[in-house]
């Protein structure tokens, strides 16, 4: 299984983890829930919460596997060649369940989930969904997160579900969105692209944990910008753990400025500022900025959130409250899962698109050289 994780070598993740493993950081995964019993995640999943039609259901259960896969890409513990390793295995995952395979969820549920994650002091929020429209609920929730010093990461979206240009939440001010590349570093033609592209990350043939089901594999392989977003969320967690004094704007700036340029020199609509570079993001000399490079609000040091209401892990063990002590409009959106998902757009609903399972293993590419490109030009203006 580890051999199939080609992107670990592609991005020099083992080297990055010698510098930071994300310890002490909480990453919220707003998705379909996270299976806390999966061996790759056991002990690292907080209790979480469910919203909308799923309110009252455990957020530590996952009917489709999409949320568990995102959590695994971010935080899987490794433990041998038959297990997967996340980008930031030291983090705690806060599951926020707002969707399920084939079921619709109101935008208000997703927005409420984002706000709740902020109030639990999540430092990174992963949003592996996207659509061509935005609503006041999504804009307001993301603004709330950014003011409270949270790095918000979104997926660019997938062309097979009708998202050709980057939609919400990825295009919203301050959101660090990820387009997709393949194992050779080429732009993946299944990824949305456009003037809101921020950076890119591996998206193709990504093996990951999935929900535990008797008699079936606990892993699946899929392609989609959901995967790219989860990888970027993991890198954001590594940076937050290494540089706890940096606010969200500077974490985002560091990740953007150290991305490895690809395609036309400088920013372009496919790769954005380049492919995320975890080692450079952790080691390069990047001057601090006083404004959000993506046009979002600068975190307010006086902003405060309610005390978190849950500190138990999903498997019942007790841990400290999620990153305790930190201060800090969903559209008709589809979870930006993978090739093979379908999309039905309707007013004020979110439709899940799950990762497709593929039996063939991914191939490990040759090492891909890269280095920091500090001082890239500012991104194009955002309209939302």
Number of C-alpha atoms within 10 A of each C-alpha: 17 16 17 19 22 23 25 20 16 20 23 17 20 16 13 23 19 9 15 23 25 26 16 20 26 29 33 31 30 31 29 30 34 38 31 28 17 21 17 24 28 17 21 26 32 31 25 28 24 26 22 18 15 18 13 10 13 19 29 26 21 24 18 22 28 35 34 31 33 34 38 31 28 33 31 29 23 18 12 10 11 10 18 26 27 27 32 31 26 24 27 27 32 33 33 30 30 31 32 24 17 15 13 22 22 21 25 23 23 30 26 21 26 29 18 23 28 30 22 28 30 30 30 27 28 28 28 32 29 33 31 20 16 23 18 14 18 22 19 16 21 28 22 21 28 27 23 28 26 27 28 28 27 31 38 39 39 34 20 19 24 16 22 18 21 30 26 31 34 30 29 25 23 26 25 30 33 40 38 33 25 19 21 14 18 15 22 25 15 23 31 28 28 18 17 28 28 30 30 34 29 34 29 25 27 27 27 31 30 27 25 20 11 7 6 8 11 18 20 21 23 24 29 36 36 35 34 33 36 32 33 30 33 30 29 32 32 30 29 27 24 19 14 12 10 17 26 28 26 24 25 24 22 27 27 29 27 29 29 23 26 21 16 13 10 18 22 22 20 28 31 28 30 30 29 29 28 29 26 23 27 24 15 16 13 18 11 13 15 9 14 20 22 23 19 18 20 20 22 14 13 9 13 16 16 11 15 18 14 17 21 19 24 26 18 13 14 14 15 12 18 30 19 16 13 20 24 25 23 30 29 24 33 30 33 36 31 31 22 15 19 16 19 16 17 12 10 17 21 31 26 28 30 27 29 17 17 14 9 9 15 20 13 16 14 11 12 12 9 18 14 25 18 20 12 17 11 14 19 16 11 14 9 13
